[in-house]
Amino acid sequence: MLLFFCHSGRSAEEIRTFNMRGFVNIIWNFSRGGINMKQSLAIGTALLLIAVALILAGCITKQEPEWDVTSDGFLSYRMPVLDSDLDPLPESLEKTDNYTLCKVVYKSRGADIEGLIRIPENRSGKQVPGIVLLPGATVTKEGEQGLARYLCDIGYASIAIDQRNLGGINMEGDLRMFLNGEEPTQHKMVYDALSAAEVLRRHPEIDPDRILYLGESNGGRFAITGCALDERARGVVAISTCGYGIDALVTLGRMKDPEVIRFYRSVDPDTYLDDISPRTFVMIHSLNDPVIPYSSAQQTYIKIGESKSLHIIEAEGHGYNASMNPFLEVELARVFS
């Protein structure tokens, strides 16, 4: 029997080594006759009692894997996602009468992720809600500041991040990685979003219980998945985005390999819709979106449980524009009330 003991100051590897050595010593003493039957019975009883006590105390726990995908294709990560000993230190860039802008760099799955944190001037002294901003493909954190400025003007803090590959994805490359047992980049991008939420939660001016994900285009897909995995999040706003509809392809027989299906379901936002309800789910889409057709957004929307809303704008274009502001103001006030 191997026992894993709680011991402050010991790493997981040290604990495993410690327990293995103890086990080997017991076997060695048995082989040399150094432990008789009466002693072995006493030792076995004592170890059993210790194990029971540790279990009751919560010191022996079954550790979930850091990264996992279930047989049904559900991605999961162990939370929390930031090492408490490695809190990122914001670098102040601008401070005005209306806002503070800081740059932050945090570690996430082997990468340094850069973000811009914008916080409104808060004269009430109360913590403000925070929003994780995930730009569309090729859009930088600086390119997301138009939306960040508007959110700041109506009272919300935000962190906009430079996503890996600037939000671009390589579906075939990620599939190969997954089939080889490696963690795909798209999964890491979800983790980056979860980490960004933790950065906000640790900021003293931001309310850790009022966090929301907001993404545009490809960033909207990661926002949906991130919100589903982050049970503390209030909800998600998805602009100019949709799911991939993998389950429909499987039903039509166009995808049959179980491992391939498992991968594609893990990166399809549609897989996670039920895990967001009853939290708030808002979609905003242009009726004349030239990149992601409105009909594709509708297909995702009909699968969402309550509470949900879909807002349509007439202006042609893809991604955020100012005509969406009235919908954002109303929906954010509702979710953070």
ChimeraX attribute file (.defattr): number of C-alpha atoms within 10 A of each C-alpha:
attribute: neighborCount
match mode: 1-to-1
recipient: residues
	/A:1	8
	/A:2	11
	/A:3	18
	/A:4	17
	/A:5	18
	/A:6	15
	/A:7	11
	/A:8	6
	/A:9	8
	/A:10	12
	/A:11	11
	/A:12	13
	/A:13	9
	/A:14	12
	/A:15	17
	/A:16	16
	/A:17	13
	/A:18	15
	/A:19	17
	/A:20	16
	/A:21	12
	/A:22	14
	/A:23	14
	/A:24	11
	/A:25	12
	/A:26	15
	/A:27	14
	/A:28	13
	/A:29	12
	/A:30	14
	/A:31	10
	/A:32	8
	/A:33	10
	/A:34	12
	/A:35	16
	/A:36	10
	/A:37	10
	/A:38	9
	/A:39	11
	/A:40	14
	/A:41	12
	/A:42	11
	/A:43	14
	/A:44	13
	/A:45	12
	/A:46	12
	/A:47	15
	/A:48	14
	/A:49	12
	/A:50	14
	/A:51	18
	/A:52	13
	/A:53	13
	/A:54	17
	/A:55	13
	/A:56	10
	/A:57	11
	/A:58	10
	/A:59	14
	/A:60	16
	/A:61	10
	/A:62	6
	/A:63	7
	/A:64	11
	/A:65	10
	/A:66	10
	/A:67	14
	/A:68	16
	/A:69	18
	/A:70	11
	/A:71	13
	/A:72	14
	/A:73	21
	/A:74	18
	/A:75	23
	/A:76	21
	/A:77	19
	/A:78	13
	/A:79	14
	/A:80	11
	/A:81	20
	/A:82	19
	/A:83	12
	/A:84	9
	/A:85	6
	/A:86	9
	/A:87	15
	/A:88	16
	/A:89	12
	/A:90	17
	/A:91	13
	/A:92	13
	/A:93	12
	/A:94	11
	/A:95	14
	/A:96	9
	/A:97	8
	/A:98	12
	/A:99	17
	/A:100	17
	/A:101	20
	/A:102	17
	/A:103	19
	/A:104	20
	/A:105	19
	/A:106	20
	/A:107	18
	/A:108	19
	/A:109	16
	/A:110	7
	/A:111	12
	/A:112	14
	/A:113	19
	/A:114	20
	/A:115	25
	/A:116	25
	/A:117	30
	/A:118	26
	/A:119	27
	/A:120	23
	/A:121	20
	/A:122	14
	/A:123	6
	/A:124	7
	/A:125	8
	/A:126	10
	/A:127	16
	/A:128	22
	/A:129	23
	/A:130	30
	/A:131	29
	/A:132	30
	/A:133	31
	/A:134	32
	/A:135	32
	/A:136	27
	/A:137	18
	/A:138	14
	/A:139	18
	/A:140	19
	/A:141	20
	/A:142	14
	/A:143	14
	/A:144	21
	/A:145	20
	/A:146	13
	/A:147	18
	/A:148	24
	/A:149	18
	/A:150	15
	/A:151	22
	/A:152	21
	/A:153	15
	/A:154	13
	/A:155	19
	/A:156	24
	/A:157	29
	/A:158	32
	/A:159	29
	/A:160	28
	/A:161	28
	/A:162	24
	/A:163	25
	/A:164	19
	/A:165	13
	/A:166	17
	/A:167	21
	/A:168	16
	/A:169	15
	/A:170	11
	/A:171	15
	/A:172	9
	/A:173	11
	/A:174	20
	/A:175	21
	/A:176	14
	/A:177	15
	/A:178	20
	/A:179	14
	/A:180	10
	/A:181	9
	/A:182	12
	/A:183	17
	/A:184	20
	/A:185	21
	/A:186	21
	/A:187	23
	/A:188	19
	/A:189	22
	/A:190	25
	/A:191	24
	/A:192	27
	/A:193	29
	/A:194	27
	/A:195	24
	/A:196	31
	/A:197	28
	/A:198	20
	/A:199	25
	/A:200	23
	/A:201	18
	/A:202	14
	/A:203	15
	/A:204	10
	/A:205	19
	/A:206	22
	/A:207	17
	/A:208	20
	/A:209	13
	/A:210	20
	/A:211	28
	/A:212	26
	/A:213	32
	/A:214	26
	/A:215	26
	/A:216	26
	/A:217	24
	/A:218	23
	/A:219	28
	/A:220	28
	/A:221	26
	/A:222	31
	/A:223	31
	/A:224	31
	/A:225	29
	/A:226	32
	/A:227	30
	/A:228	25
	/A:229	22
	/A:230	24
	/A:231	12
	/A:232	15
	/A:233	22
	/A:234	21
	/A:235	29
	/A:236	29
	/A:237	26
	/A:238	27
	/A:239	30
	/A:240	28
	/A:241	30
	/A:242	27
	/A:243	22
	/A:244	20
	/A:245	17
	/A:246	21
	/A:247	17
	/A:248	11
	/A:249	13
	/A:250	15
	/A:251	10
	/A:252	10
	/A:253	9
	/A:254	11
	/A:255	15
	/A:256	12
	/A:257	9
	/A:258	12
	/A:259	15
	/A:260	16
	/A:261	18
	/A:262	21
	/A:263	25
	/A:264	21
	/A:265	23
	/A:266	25
	/A:267	25
	/A:268	22
	/A:269	24
	/A:270	23
	/A:271	24
	/A:272	23
	/A:273	20
	/A:274	14
	/A:275	17
	/A:276	25
	/A:277	16
	/A:278	14
	/A:279	21
	/A:280	21
	/A:281	26
	/A:282	23
	/A:283	24
	/A:284	23
	/A:285	31
	/A:286	25
	/A:287	20
	/A:288	16
	/A:289	19
	/A:290	11
	/A:291	12
	/A:292	19
	/A:293	17
	/A:294	19
	/A:295	13
	/A:296	15
	/A:297	23
	/A:298	16
	/A:299	15
	/A:300	18
	/A:301	20
	/A:302	10
	/A:303	12
	/A:304	20
	/A:305	16
	/A:306	13
	/A:307	13
	/A:308	18
	/A:309	14
	/A:310	17
	/A:311	14
	/A:312	14
	/A:313	16
	/A:314	11
	/A:315	14
	/A:316	13
	/A:317	17
	/A:318	21
	/A:319	23
	/A:320	21
	/A:321	15
	/A:322	10
	/A:323	12
	/A:324	18
	/A:325	14
	/A:326	9
	/A:327	16
	/A:328	20
	/A:329	14
	/A:330	10
	/A:331	17
	/A:332	22
	/A:333	12
	/A:334	10
	/A:335	17
	/A:336	16
	/A:337	8
